[in-house]
């Protein structure tokens, strides 16, 4: 879809909770695209929904919805023109809230069906949650507090270690998109079967700046980011 075909951009003064992102690489899978967008946009606030489709009208586009409109404003300013999968993304505020964007595509039957299916899935999910025993979540919860403390107490290093990666994070492209925005980033060395990666920087100072920024954010989900052992 060309820019003239998509009446989705809001005036600059019209700040909403939802951003419209286009010029996305159409060759990237939806799961990988959503994972990268979640990591990038998650640095600026709580992302509650990312919507992207493969149909002709929505190719190369996505909607990112925040819990707080202030986050969308900050993300727009910080990420405008940022290369994602070798293409600079273009960002504006969506013309309407995320709940209404499908109406712009006139998918009225699909909207009604989606809402009913969403209610049914939520009901079934709650029933399933009540029936199954509580199990620990994957990620850092599988480590003891003493283990996590030990990893976090390692001395500074120009190499960071990212552990307990989720399946959708086990991609060099996904990890490159997360770390390449930081000064001094050199490369990611992914070890898929161990679900970890080493992230190389040109100096301890730049590695520390990245660790301080990402280590306190939700963009890495349950993964644990620390200095690597020397």
PyMOL commands that place a pseudoatom at each C-alpha (Angstrom):
pseudoatom trace, name=CA, resn=UNK, resi=1, chain=A, elem=C, hetatm=0, pos=[0.000, 0.000, 0.000]
pseudoatom trace, name=CA, resn=UNK, resi=2, chain=A, elem=C, hetatm=0, pos=[1.294, 3.501, -0.819]
pseudoatom trace, name=CA, resn=UNK, resi=3, chain=A, elem=C, hetatm=0, pos=[1.089, 6.421, 1.606]
pseudoatom trace, name=CA, resn=UNK, resi=4, chain=A, elem=C, hetatm=0, pos=[-1.710, 7.997, -0.447]
pseudoatom trace, name=CA, resn=UNK, resi=5, chain=A, elem=C, hetatm=0, pos=[-3.822, 4.851, -0.103]
pseudoatom trace, name=CA, resn=UNK, resi=6, chain=A, elem=C, hetatm=0, pos=[-3.694, 4.680, 3.698]
pseudoatom trace, name=CA, resn=UNK, resi=7, chain=A, elem=C, hetatm=0, pos=[-5.702, 7.471, 5.431]
pseudoatom trace, name=CA, resn=UNK, resi=8, chain=A, elem=C, hetatm=0, pos=[-4.382, 6.413, 8.809]
pseudoatom trace, name=CA, resn=UNK, resi=9, chain=A, elem=C, hetatm=0, pos=[-2.139, 9.230, 9.995]
pseudoatom trace, name=CA, resn=UNK, resi=10, chain=A, elem=C, hetatm=0, pos=[-3.372, 11.707, 12.592]
pseudoatom trace, name=CA, resn=UNK, resi=11, chain=A, elem=C, hetatm=0, pos=[-2.460, 15.411, 12.681]
pseudoatom trace, name=CA, resn=UNK, resi=12, chain=A, elem=C, hetatm=0, pos=[0.766, 16.039, 14.602]
pseudoatom trace, name=CA, resn=UNK, resi=13, chain=A, elem=C, hetatm=0, pos=[-1.090, 17.702, 17.471]
pseudoatom trace, name=CA, resn=UNK, resi=14, chain=A, elem=C, hetatm=0, pos=[-3.462, 14.754, 17.861]
pseudoatom trace, name=CA, resn=UNK, resi=15, chain=A, elem=C, hetatm=0, pos=[-1.705, 12.541, 20.400]
pseudoatom trace, name=CA, resn=UNK, resi=16, chain=A, elem=C, hetatm=0, pos=[-3.266, 9.106, 20.913]
pseudoatom trace, name=CA, resn=UNK, resi=17, chain=A, elem=C, hetatm=0, pos=[-2.261, 5.905, 22.649]
pseudoatom trace, name=CA, resn=UNK, resi=18, chain=A, elem=C, hetatm=0, pos=[-1.770, 4.161, 19.290]
pseudoatom trace, name=CA, resn=UNK, resi=19, chain=A, elem=C, hetatm=0, pos=[0.995, 4.715, 16.737]
pseudoatom trace, name=CA, resn=UNK, resi=20, chain=A, elem=C, hetatm=0, pos=[0.807, 3.869, 13.050]
pseudoatom trace, name=CA, resn=UNK, resi=21, chain=A, elem=C, hetatm=0, pos=[4.107, 2.425, 11.768]
pseudoatom trace, name=CA, resn=UNK, resi=22, chain=A, elem=C, hetatm=0, pos=[4.813, 1.846, 8.080]
pseudoatom trace, name=CA, resn=UNK, resi=23, chain=A, elem=C, hetatm=0, pos=[7.645, 1.180, 5.624]
pseudoatom trace, name=CA, resn=UNK, resi=24, chain=A, elem=C, hetatm=0, pos=[8.253, -2.105, 7.439]
pseudoatom trace, name=CA, resn=UNK, resi=25, chain=A, elem=C, hetatm=0, pos=[10.090, -4.923, 5.700]
pseudoatom trace, name=CA, resn=UNK, resi=26, chain=A, elem=C, hetatm=0, pos=[7.388, -7.137, 4.165]
pseudoatom trace, name=CA, resn=UNK, resi=27, chain=A, elem=C, hetatm=0, pos=[9.690, -10.166, 3.879]
pseudoatom trace, name=CA, resn=UNK, resi=28, chain=A, elem=C, hetatm=0, pos=[10.023, -10.613, 7.649]
pseudoatom trace, name=CA, resn=UNK, resi=29, chain=A, elem=C, hetatm=0, pos=[7.661, -13.066, 9.368]
pseudoatom trace, name=CA, resn=UNK, resi=30, chain=A, elem=C, hetatm=0, pos=[4.883, -11.582, 11.486]
pseudoatom trace, name=CA, resn=UNK, resi=31, chain=A, elem=C, hetatm=0, pos=[6.106, -13.238, 14.693]
pseudoatom trace, name=CA, resn=UNK, resi=32, chain=A, elem=C, hetatm=0, pos=[9.629, -11.906, 14.237]
pseudoatom trace, name=CA, resn=UNK, resi=33, chain=A, elem=C, hetatm=0, pos=[8.354, -8.455, 13.253]
pseudoatom trace, name=CA, resn=UNK, resi=34, chain=A, elem=C, hetatm=0, pos=[6.091, -8.217, 16.307]
pseudoatom trace, name=CA, resn=UNK, resi=35, chain=A, elem=C, hetatm=0, pos=[8.880, -9.379, 18.616]
pseudoatom trace, name=CA, resn=UNK, resi=36, chain=A, elem=C, hetatm=0, pos=[11.244, -6.687, 17.327]
pseudoatom trace, name=CA, resn=UNK, resi=37, chain=A, elem=C, hetatm=0, pos=[8.592, -3.960, 17.487]
pseudoatom trace, name=CA, resn=UNK, resi=38, chain=A, elem=C, hetatm=0, pos=[7.686, -5.006, 21.025]
pseudoatom trace, name=CA, resn=UNK, resi=39, chain=A, elem=C, hetatm=0, pos=[11.333, -4.789, 22.085]
pseudoatom trace, name=CA, resn=UNK, resi=40, chain=A, elem=C, hetatm=0, pos=[11.917, -1.434, 20.412]
pseudoatom trace, name=CA, resn=UNK, resi=41, chain=A, elem=C, hetatm=0, pos=[8.721, 0.324, 21.429]
pseudoatom trace, name=CA, resn=UNK, resi=42, chain=A, elem=C, hetatm=0, pos=[8.683, -1.317, 24.865]
pseudoatom trace, name=CA, resn=UNK, resi=43, chain=A, elem=C, hetatm=0, pos=[11.609, 0.876, 25.908]
pseudoatom trace, name=CA, resn=UNK, resi=44, chain=A, elem=C, hetatm=0, pos=[9.345, 3.907, 26.054]
pseudoatom trace, name=CA, resn=UNK, resi=45, chain=A, elem=C, hetatm=0, pos=[6.366, 2.542, 27.964]
pseudoatom trace, name=CA, resn=UNK, resi=46, chain=A, elem=C, hetatm=0, pos=[4.042, -0.395, 28.432]
pseudoatom trace, name=CA, resn=UNK, resi=47, chain=A, elem=C, hetatm=0, pos=[2.953, -1.799, 25.069]
pseudoatom trace, name=CA, resn=UNK, resi=48, chain=A, elem=C, hetatm=0, pos=[-0.463, -3.416, 25.370]
pseudoatom trace, name=CA, resn=UNK, resi=49, chain=A, elem=C, hetatm=0, pos=[-0.979, -4.414, 21.725]
pseudoatom trace, name=CA, resn=UNK, resi=50, chain=A, elem=C, hetatm=0, pos=[0.880, -4.722, 18.431]
pseudoatom trace, name=CA, resn=UNK, resi=51, chain=A, elem=C, hetatm=0, pos=[-1.310, -5.283, 15.389]
pseudoatom trace, name=CA, resn=UNK, resi=52, chain=A, elem=C, hetatm=0, pos=[0.087, -6.372, 12.030]
pseudoatom trace, name=CA, resn=UNK, resi=53, chain=A, elem=C, hetatm=0, pos=[-1.344, -8.443, 9.178]
pseudoatom trace, name=CA, resn=UNK, resi=54, chain=A, elem=C, hetatm=0, pos=[-0.245, -10.048, 5.933]
pseudoatom trace, name=CA, resn=UNK, resi=55, chain=A, elem=C, hetatm=0, pos=[-3.233, -8.984, 3.833]
pseudoatom trace, name=CA, resn=UNK, resi=56, chain=A, elem=C, hetatm=0, pos=[-2.671, -6.605, 0.922]
pseudoatom trace, name=CA, resn=UNK, resi=57, chain=A, elem=C, hetatm=0, pos=[-4.051, -3.533, 2.689]
pseudoatom trace, name=CA, resn=UNK, resi=58, chain=A, elem=C, hetatm=0, pos=[-1.869, -3.957, 5.765]
pseudoatom trace, name=CA, resn=UNK, resi=59, chain=A, elem=C, hetatm=0, pos=[1.430, -5.185, 4.302]
pseudoatom trace, name=CA, resn=UNK, resi=60, chain=A, elem=C, hetatm=0, pos=[4.440, -3.325, 5.653]
pseudoatom trace, name=CA, resn=UNK, resi=61, chain=A, elem=C, hetatm=0, pos=[2.393, -1.639, 8.374]
pseudoatom trace, name=CA, resn=UNK, resi=62, chain=A, elem=C, hetatm=0, pos=[1.615, -2.074, 12.060]
pseudoatom trace, name=CA, resn=UNK, resi=63, chain=A, elem=C, hetatm=0, pos=[-0.203, -0.425, 14.944]
pseudoatom trace, name=CA, resn=UNK, resi=64, chain=A, elem=C, hetatm=0, pos=[1.483, -0.120, 18.339]
pseudoatom trace, name=CA, resn=UNK, resi=65, chain=A, elem=C, hetatm=0, pos=[-0.763, 0.669, 21.302]
pseudoatom trace, name=CA, resn=UNK, resi=66, chain=A, elem=C, hetatm=0, pos=[0.545, 1.968, 24.630]
pseudoatom trace, name=CA, resn=UNK, resi=67, chain=A, elem=C, hetatm=0, pos=[-1.136, 2.070, 28.017]
pseudoatom trace, name=CA, resn=UNK, resi=68, chain=A, elem=C, hetatm=0, pos=[-0.201, 5.773, 28.249]
pseudoatom trace, name=CA, resn=UNK, resi=69, chain=A, elem=C, hetatm=0, pos=[-0.363, 8.297, 25.354]
pseudoatom trace, name=CA, resn=UNK, resi=70, chain=A, elem=C, hetatm=0, pos=[2.771, 10.010, 26.718]
pseudoatom trace, name=CA, resn=UNK, resi=71, chain=A, elem=C, hetatm=0, pos=[4.690, 6.872, 25.821]
pseudoatom trace, name=CA, resn=UNK, resi=72, chain=A, elem=C, hetatm=0, pos=[3.524, 7.019, 22.210]
pseudoatom trace, name=CA, resn=UNK, resi=73, chain=A, elem=C, hetatm=0, pos=[4.698, 10.625, 21.971]
pseudoatom trace, name=CA, resn=UNK, resi=74, chain=A, elem=C, hetatm=0, pos=[8.159, 9.736, 23.270]
pseudoatom trace, name=CA, resn=UNK, resi=75, chain=A, elem=C, hetatm=0, pos=[8.466, 6.647, 21.063]
pseudoatom trace, name=CA, resn=UNK, resi=76, chain=A, elem=C, hetatm=0, pos=[7.490, 8.600, 17.963]
pseudoatom trace, name=CA, resn=UNK, resi=77, chain=A, elem=C, hetatm=0, pos=[10.233, 11.165, 18.582]
pseudoatom trace, name=CA, resn=UNK, resi=78, chain=A, elem=C, hetatm=0, pos=[12.905, 8.611, 19.509]
pseudoatom trace, name=CA, resn=UNK, resi=79, chain=A, elem=C, hetatm=0, pos=[12.252, 5.951, 16.858]
pseudoatom trace, name=CA, resn=UNK, resi=80, chain=A, elem=C, hetatm=0, pos=[11.279, 8.043, 13.823]
pseudoatom trace, name=CA, resn=UNK, resi=81, chain=A, elem=C, hetatm=0, pos=[13.437, 6.908, 10.903]
pseudoatom trace, name=CA, resn=UNK, resi=82, chain=A, elem=C, hetatm=0, pos=[15.072, 4.128, 12.922]
pseudoatom trace, name=CA, resn=UNK, resi=83, chain=A, elem=C, hetatm=0, pos=[16.269, 1.299, 10.615]
pseudoatom trace, name=CA, resn=UNK, resi=84, chain=A, elem=C, hetatm=0, pos=[14.407, -1.945, 11.306]
pseudoatom trace, name=CA, resn=UNK, resi=85, chain=A, elem=C, hetatm=0, pos=[15.354, -4.914, 9.148]
pseudoatom trace, name=CA, resn=UNK, resi=86, chain=A, elem=C, hetatm=0, pos=[17.359, -2.529, 6.914]
pseudoatom trace, name=CA, resn=UNK, resi=87, chain=A, elem=C, hetatm=0, pos=[14.437, -0.139, 6.268]
pseudoatom trace, name=CA, resn=UNK, resi=88, chain=A, elem=C, hetatm=0, pos=[13.833, 3.207, 8.050]
pseudoatom trace, name=CA, resn=UNK, resi=89, chain=A, elem=C, hetatm=0, pos=[10.436, 3.080, 9.721]
pseudoatom trace, name=CA, resn=UNK, resi=90, chain=A, elem=C, hetatm=0, pos=[7.942, 5.929, 9.466]
pseudoatom trace, name=CA, resn=UNK, resi=91, chain=A, elem=C, hetatm=0, pos=[5.747, 6.660, 12.477]
pseudoatom trace, name=CA, resn=UNK, resi=92, chain=A, elem=C, hetatm=0, pos=[2.671, 8.828, 13.039]
pseudoatom trace, name=CA, resn=UNK, resi=93, chain=A, elem=C, hetatm=0, pos=[-0.191, 8.734, 15.475]
pseudoatom trace, name=CA, resn=UNK, resi=94, chain=A, elem=C, hetatm=0, pos=[-3.024, 6.506, 14.370]
pseudoatom trace, name=CA, resn=UNK, resi=95, chain=A, elem=C, hetatm=0, pos=[-6.179, 8.191, 13.156]
pseudoatom trace, name=CA, resn=UNK, resi=96, chain=A, elem=C, hetatm=0, pos=[-8.243, 6.414, 15.798]
pseudoatom trace, name=CA, resn=UNK, resi=97, chain=A, elem=C, hetatm=0, pos=[-7.800, 4.202, 18.822]
pseudoatom trace, name=CA, resn=UNK, resi=98, chain=A, elem=C, hetatm=0, pos=[-6.720, 0.621, 18.223]
pseudoatom trace, name=CA, resn=UNK, resi=99, chain=A, elem=C, hetatm=0, pos=[-10.205, -0.723, 18.947]
pseudoatom trace, name=CA, resn=UNK, resi=100, chain=A, elem=C, hetatm=0, pos=[-11.555, 1.224, 15.996]
pseudoatom trace, name=CA, resn=UNK, resi=101, chain=A, elem=C, hetatm=0, pos=[-8.845, 0.876, 13.392]
pseudoatom trace, name=CA, resn=UNK, resi=102, chain=A, elem=C, hetatm=0, pos=[-10.474, -2.165, 11.746]
pseudoatom trace, name=CA, resn=UNK, resi=103, chain=A, elem=C, hetatm=0, pos=[-13.459, 0.017, 10.935]
pseudoatom trace, name=CA, resn=UNK, resi=104, chain=A, elem=C, hetatm=0, pos=[-11.203, 2.016, 8.646]
pseudoatom trace, name=CA, resn=UNK, resi=105, chain=A, elem=C, hetatm=0, pos=[-10.839, -1.191, 6.632]
pseudoatom trace, name=CA, resn=UNK, resi=106, chain=A, elem=C, hetatm=0, pos=[-14.620, -1.764, 6.734]
pseudoatom trace, name=CA, resn=UNK, resi=107, chain=A, elem=C, hetatm=0, pos=[-14.194, -5.222, 8.238]
pseudoatom trace, name=CA, resn=UNK, resi=108, chain=A, elem=C, hetatm=0, pos=[-17.430, -4.969, 10.201]
pseudoatom trace, name=CA, resn=UNK, resi=109, chain=A, elem=C, hetatm=0, pos=[-18.233, -8.689, 10.223]
pseudoatom trace, name=CA, resn=UNK, resi=110, chain=A, elem=C, hetatm=0, pos=[-14.675, -9.511, 11.210]
pseudoatom trace, name=CA, resn=UNK, resi=111, chain=A, elem=C, hetatm=0, pos=[-14.814, -6.973, 14.043]
pseudoatom trace, name=CA, resn=UNK, resi=112, chain=A, elem=C, hetatm=0, pos=[-17.950, -8.512, 15.539]
pseudoatom trace, name=CA, resn=UNK, resi=113, chain=A, elem=C, hetatm=0, pos=[-16.584, -12.038, 15.181]
pseudoatom trace, name=CA, resn=UNK, resi=114, chain=A, elem=C, hetatm=0, pos=[-13.223, -11.058, 16.669]
pseudoatom trace, name=CA, resn=UNK, resi=115, chain=A, elem=C, hetatm=0, pos=[-14.873, -9.506, 19.707]
pseudoatom trace, name=CA, resn=UNK, resi=116, chain=A, elem=C, hetatm=0, pos=[-16.944, -12.619, 20.340]
pseudoatom trace, name=CA, resn=UNK, resi=117, chain=A, elem=C, hetatm=0, pos=[-13.935, -14.903, 19.884]
pseudoatom trace, name=CA, resn=UNK, resi=118, chain=A, elem=C, hetatm=0, pos=[-11.882, -12.743, 22.214]
pseudoatom trace, name=CA, resn=UNK, resi=119, chain=A, elem=C, hetatm=0, pos=[-14.506, -13.044, 24.948]
pseudoatom trace, name=CA, resn=UNK, resi=120, chain=A, elem=C, hetatm=0, pos=[-14.702, -16.806, 24.465]
pseudoatom trace, name=CA, resn=UNK, resi=121, chain=A, elem=C, hetatm=0, pos=[-10.911, -17.213, 24.540]
pseudoatom trace, name=CA, resn=UNK, resi=122, chain=A, elem=C, hetatm=0, pos=[-10.690, -15.152, 27.694]
pseudoatom trace, name=CA, resn=UNK, resi=123, chain=A, elem=C, hetatm=0, pos=[-13.379, -17.254, 29.372]
pseudoatom trace, name=CA, resn=UNK, resi=124, chain=A, elem=C, hetatm=0, pos=[-11.614, -20.494, 28.403]
pseudoatom trace, name=CA, resn=UNK, resi=125, chain=A, elem=C, hetatm=0, pos=[-8.258, -19.109, 29.516]
pseudoatom trace, name=CA, resn=UNK, resi=126, chain=A, elem=C, hetatm=0, pos=[-9.599, -18.250, 32.952]
pseudoatom trace, name=CA, resn=UNK, resi=127, chain=A, elem=C, hetatm=0, pos=[-11.142, -21.700, 33.303]
pseudoatom trace, name=CA, resn=UNK, resi=128, chain=A, elem=C, hetatm=0, pos=[-7.862, -23.331, 32.316]
pseudoatom trace, name=CA, resn=UNK, resi=129, chain=A, elem=C, hetatm=0, pos=[-5.887, -21.157, 34.734]
pseudoatom trace, name=CA, resn=UNK, resi=130, chain=A, elem=C, hetatm=0, pos=[-8.152, -22.185, 37.584]
pseudoatom trace, name=CA, resn=UNK, resi=131, chain=A, elem=C, hetatm=0, pos=[-7.787, -25.888, 36.774]
pseudoatom trace, name=CA, resn=UNK, resi=132, chain=A, elem=C, hetatm=0, pos=[-4.023, -26.211, 36.312]
pseudoatom trace, name=CA, resn=UNK, resi=133, chain=A, elem=C, hetatm=0, pos=[-1.477, -26.245, 39.158]
pseudoatom trace, name=CA, resn=UNK, resi=134, chain=A, elem=C, hetatm=0, pos=[0.752, -23.231, 39.510]
pseudoatom trace, name=CA, resn=UNK, resi=135, chain=A, elem=C, hetatm=0, pos=[4.121, -23.653, 37.785]
pseudoatom trace, name=CA, resn=UNK, resi=136, chain=A, elem=C, hetatm=0, pos=[7.023, -21.240, 37.686]
pseudoatom trace, name=CA, resn=UNK, resi=137, chain=A, elem=C, hetatm=0, pos=[7.264, -18.964, 34.660]
pseudoatom trace, name=CA, resn=UNK, resi=138, chain=A, elem=C, hetatm=0, pos=[10.170, -19.527, 32.267]
pseudoatom trace, name=CA, resn=UNK, resi=139, chain=A, elem=C, hetatm=0, pos=[13.062, -17.140, 32.583]
pseudoatom trace, name=CA, resn=UNK, resi=140, chain=A, elem=C, hetatm=0, pos=[14.881, -15.748, 35.591]
pseudoatom trace, name=CA, resn=UNK, resi=141, chain=A, elem=C, hetatm=0, pos=[12.300, -17.319, 37.931]
pseudoatom trace, name=CA, resn=UNK, resi=142, chain=A, elem=C, hetatm=0, pos=[14.045, -20.644, 37.254]
pseudoatom trace, name=CA, resn=UNK, resi=143, chain=A, elem=C, hetatm=0, pos=[17.161, -19.245, 38.919]
pseudoatom trace, name=CA, resn=UNK, resi=144, chain=A, elem=C, hetatm=0, pos=[17.495, -18.897, 42.647]
pseudoatom trace, name=CA, resn=UNK, resi=145, chain=A, elem=C, hetatm=0, pos=[17.801, -15.419, 44.118]
pseudoatom trace, name=CA, resn=UNK, resi=146, chain=A, elem=C, hetatm=0, pos=[21.389, -16.152, 45.052]
pseudoatom trace, name=CA, resn=UNK, resi=147, chain=A, elem=C, hetatm=0, pos=[22.199, -17.169, 41.450]
pseudoatom trace, name=CA, resn=UNK, resi=148, chain=A, elem=C, hetatm=0, pos=[20.668, -14.000, 40.051]
pseudoatom trace, name=CA, resn=UNK, resi=149, chain=A, elem=C, hetatm=0, pos=[22.502, -11.919, 42.656]
pseudoatom trace, name=CA, resn=UNK, resi=150, chain=A, elem=C, hetatm=0, pos=[25.775, -13.633, 41.747]
pseudoatom trace, name=CA, resn=UNK, resi=151, chain=A, elem=C, hetatm=0, pos=[25.355, -12.882, 38.051]
pseudoatom trace, name=CA, resn=UNK, resi=152, chain=A, elem=C, hetatm=0, pos=[24.425, -9.262, 38.734]
pseudoatom trace, name=CA, resn=UNK, resi=153, chain=A, elem=C, hetatm=0, pos=[27.481, -8.761, 40.947]
pseudoatom trace, name=CA, resn=UNK, resi=154, chain=A, elem=C, hetatm=0, pos=[30.031, -9.583, 38.234]
pseudoatom trace, name=CA, resn=UNK, resi=155, chain=A, elem=C, hetatm=0, pos=[32.630, -6.862, 37.516]
pseudoatom trace, name=CA, resn=UNK, resi=156, chain=A, elem=C, hetatm=0, pos=[32.266, -4.610, 34.447]
pseudoatom trace, name=CA, resn=UNK, resi=157, chain=A, elem=C, hetatm=0, pos=[33.092, -6.094, 31.074]
pseudoatom trace, name=CA, resn=UNK, resi=158, chain=A, elem=C, hetatm=0, pos=[32.757, -4.911, 27.496]
pseudoatom trace, name=CA, resn=UNK, resi=159, chain=A, elem=C, hetatm=0, pos=[30.824, -8.140, 26.828]
pseudoatom trace, name=CA, resn=UNK, resi=160, chain=A, elem=C, hetatm=0, pos=[27.276, -8.632, 28.122]
pseudoatom trace, name=CA, resn=UNK, resi=161, chain=A, elem=C, hetatm=0, pos=[25.549, -11.977, 28.634]
pseudoatom trace, name=CA, resn=UNK, resi=162, chain=A, elem=C, hetatm=0, pos=[21.855, -12.440, 27.876]
pseudoatom trace, name=CA, resn=UNK, resi=163, chain=A, elem=C, hetatm=0, pos=[20.361, -15.616, 29.398]
pseudoatom trace, name=CA, resn=UNK, resi=164, chain=A, elem=C, hetatm=0, pos=[16.976, -17.371, 29.420]
pseudoatom trace, name=CA, resn=UNK, resi=165, chain=A, elem=C, hetatm=0, pos=[15.913, -16.109, 26.020]
pseudoatom trace, name=CA, resn=UNK, resi=166, chain=A, elem=C, hetatm=0, pos=[12.389, -16.900, 24.867]
pseudoatom trace, name=CA, resn=UNK, resi=167, chain=A, elem=C, hetatm=0, pos=[11.954, -18.841, 21.620]
pseudoatom trace, name=CA, resn=UNK, resi=168, chain=A, elem=C, hetatm=0, pos=[10.881, -15.755, 19.648]
pseudoatom trace, name=CA, resn=UNK, resi=169, chain=A, elem=C, hetatm=0, pos=[14.065, -13.965, 20.783]
pseudoatom trace, name=CA, resn=UNK, resi=170, chain=A, elem=C, hetatm=0, pos=[16.406, -16.661, 19.412]
pseudoatom trace, name=CA, resn=UNK, resi=171, chain=A, elem=C, hetatm=0, pos=[17.269, -14.748, 16.255]
pseudoatom trace, name=CA, resn=UNK, resi=172, chain=A, elem=C, hetatm=0, pos=[20.267, -12.603, 15.384]
pseudoatom trace, name=CA, resn=UNK, resi=173, chain=A, elem=C, hetatm=0, pos=[17.958, -10.163, 13.611]
pseudoatom trace, name=CA, resn=UNK, resi=174, chain=A, elem=C, hetatm=0, pos=[15.762, -9.724, 16.696]
pseudoatom trace, name=CA, resn=UNK, resi=175, chain=A, elem=C, hetatm=0, pos=[18.720, -9.248, 19.031]
pseudoatom trace, name=CA, resn=UNK, resi=176, chain=A, elem=C, hetatm=0, pos=[20.548, -6.952, 16.615]
pseudoatom trace, name=CA, resn=UNK, resi=177, chain=A, elem=C, hetatm=0, pos=[17.472, -4.742, 16.477]
pseudoatom trace, name=CA, resn=UNK, resi=178, chain=A, elem=C, hetatm=0, pos=[17.414, -4.521, 20.284]
pseudoatom trace, name=CA, resn=UNK, resi=179, chain=A, elem=C, hetatm=0, pos=[21.092, -3.756, 20.859]
pseudoatom trace, name=CA, resn=UNK, resi=180, chain=A, elem=C, hetatm=0, pos=[22.194, -1.911, 17.709]
pseudoatom trace, name=CA, resn=UNK, resi=181, chain=A, elem=C, hetatm=0, pos=[20.701, 1.370, 18.957]
pseudoatom trace, name=CA, resn=UNK, resi=182, chain=A, elem=C, hetatm=0, pos=[23.329, 1.553, 21.708]
pseudoatom trace, name=CA, resn=UNK, resi=183, chain=A, elem=C, hetatm=0, pos=[26.650, 3.311, 21.229]
pseudoatom trace, name=CA, resn=UNK, resi=184, chain=A, elem=C, hetatm=0, pos=[29.623, 1.034, 20.719]
pseudoatom trace, name=CA, resn=UNK, resi=185, chain=A, elem=C, hetatm=0, pos=[27.596, -2.055, 19.804]
pseudoatom trace, name=CA, resn=UNK, resi=186, chain=A, elem=C, hetatm=0, pos=[29.671, -4.481, 17.740]
pseudoatom trace, name=CA, resn=UNK, resi=187, chain=A, elem=C, hetatm=0, pos=[27.894, -7.821, 17.413]
pseudoatom trace, name=CA, resn=UNK, resi=188, chain=A, elem=C, hetatm=0, pos=[25.657, -10.479, 18.956]
pseudoatom trace, name=CA, resn=UNK, resi=189, chain=A, elem=C, hetatm=0, pos=[26.897, -14.056, 19.318]
pseudoatom trace, name=CA, resn=UNK, resi=190, chain=A, elem=C, hetatm=0, pos=[23.801, -16.215, 19.698]
pseudoatom trace, name=CA, resn=UNK, resi=191, chain=A, elem=C, hetatm=0, pos=[23.965, -19.752, 21.113]
pseudoatom trace, name=CA, resn=UNK, resi=192, chain=A, elem=C, hetatm=0, pos=[20.490, -21.060, 20.345]
pseudoatom trace, name=CA, resn=UNK, resi=193, chain=A, elem=C, hetatm=0, pos=[20.613, -24.460, 22.031]
pseudoatom trace, name=CA, resn=UNK, resi=194, chain=A, elem=C, hetatm=0, pos=[21.584, -22.806, 25.338]
pseudoatom trace, name=CA, resn=UNK, resi=195, chain=A, elem=C, hetatm=0, pos=[19.113, -19.952, 24.854]
pseudoatom trace, name=CA, resn=UNK, resi=196, chain=A, elem=C, hetatm=0, pos=[21.735, -17.308, 25.529]
pseudoatom trace, name=CA, resn=UNK, resi=197, chain=A, elem=C, hetatm=0, pos=[23.746, -14.703, 23.660]
pseudoatom trace, name=CA, resn=UNK, resi=198, chain=A, elem=C, hetatm=0, pos=[26.913, -12.695, 24.150]
pseudoatom trace, name=CA, resn=UNK, resi=199, chain=A, elem=C, hetatm=0, pos=[26.686, -9.017, 23.195]
pseudoatom trace, name=CA, resn=UNK, resi=200, chain=A, elem=C, hetatm=0, pos=[29.992, -7.351, 22.325]
pseudoatom trace, name=CA, resn=UNK, resi=201, chain=A, elem=C, hetatm=0, pos=[30.673, -3.627, 22.792]
pseudoatom trace, name=CA, resn=UNK, resi=202, chain=A, elem=C, hetatm=0, pos=[33.772, -1.605, 22.016]
pseudoatom trace, name=CA, resn=UNK, resi=203, chain=A, elem=C, hetatm=0, pos=[34.232, -0.559, 25.658]
pseudoatom trace, name=CA, resn=UNK, resi=204, chain=A, elem=C, hetatm=0, pos=[33.106, -1.287, 29.208]
pseudoatom trace, name=CA, resn=UNK, resi=205, chain=A, elem=C, hetatm=0, pos=[31.565, 2.190, 29.354]
pseudoatom trace, name=CA, resn=UNK, resi=206, chain=A, elem=C, hetatm=0, pos=[29.220, 1.549, 26.438]
pseudoatom trace, name=CA, resn=UNK, resi=207, chain=A, elem=C, hetatm=0, pos=[28.384, -1.956, 27.675]
pseudoatom trace, name=CA, resn=UNK, resi=208, chain=A, elem=C, hetatm=0, pos=[27.506, -0.509, 31.089]
pseudoatom trace, name=CA, resn=UNK, resi=209, chain=A, elem=C, hetatm=0, pos=[25.265, 2.157, 29.542]
pseudoatom trace, name=CA, resn=UNK, resi=210, chain=A, elem=C, hetatm=0, pos=[23.352, -0.552, 27.676]
pseudoatom trace, name=CA, resn=UNK, resi=211, chain=A, elem=C, hetatm=0, pos=[23.084, -2.745, 30.771]
pseudoatom trace, name=CA, resn=UNK, resi=212, chain=A, elem=C, hetatm=0, pos=[21.767, 0.116, 32.893]
pseudoatom trace, name=CA, resn=UNK, resi=213, chain=A, elem=C, hetatm=0, pos=[19.150, 0.983, 30.272]
pseudoatom trace, name=CA, resn=UNK, resi=214, chain=A, elem=C, hetatm=0, pos=[17.899, -2.486, 29.348]
pseudoatom trace, name=CA, resn=UNK, resi=215, chain=A, elem=C, hetatm=0, pos=[18.451, -4.156, 32.710]
pseudoatom trace, name=CA, resn=UNK, resi=216, chain=A, elem=C, hetatm=0, pos=[15.760, -1.995, 34.309]
pseudoatom trace, name=CA, resn=UNK, resi=217, chain=A, elem=C, hetatm=0, pos=[13.225, -2.187, 31.453]
pseudoatom trace, name=CA, resn=UNK, resi=218, chain=A, elem=C, hetatm=0, pos=[10.612, -4.748, 30.426]
pseudoatom trace, name=CA, resn=UNK, resi=219, chain=A, elem=C, hetatm=0, pos=[11.751, -4.948, 26.799]
pseudoatom trace, name=CA, resn=UNK, resi=220, chain=A, elem=C, hetatm=0, pos=[13.783, -8.126, 27.423]
pseudoatom trace, name=CA, resn=UNK, resi=221, chain=A, elem=C, hetatm=0, pos=[10.784, -9.850, 29.034]
pseudoatom trace, name=CA, resn=UNK, resi=222, chain=A, elem=C, hetatm=0, pos=[12.082, -12.664, 31.306]
pseudoatom trace, name=CA, resn=UNK, resi=223, chain=A, elem=C, hetatm=0, pos=[15.629, -12.713, 29.952]
pseudoatom trace, name=CA, resn=UNK, resi=224, chain=A, elem=C, hetatm=0, pos=[18.494, -11.863, 32.322]
pseudoatom trace, name=CA, resn=UNK, resi=225, chain=A, elem=C, hetatm=0, pos=[21.098, -9.347, 31.119]
pseudoatom trace, name=CA, resn=UNK, resi=226, chain=A, elem=C, hetatm=0, pos=[24.406, -9.113, 33.008]
pseudoatom trace, name=CA, resn=UNK, resi=227, chain=A, elem=C, hetatm=0, pos=[28.095, -8.671, 32.403]
pseudoatom trace, name=CA, resn=UNK, resi=228, chain=A, elem=C, hetatm=0, pos=[29.749, -11.788, 31.015]
pseudoatom trace, name=CA, resn=UNK, resi=229, chain=A, elem=C, hetatm=0, pos=[32.378, -13.506, 33.128]
pseudoatom trace, name=CA, resn=UNK, resi=230, chain=A, elem=C, hetatm=0, pos=[35.933, -12.492, 32.255]
for i in range(1, 230): cmd.bond("trace and resi %d" % i, "trace and resi %d" % (i + 1))
show_as sticks, trace
zoom trace
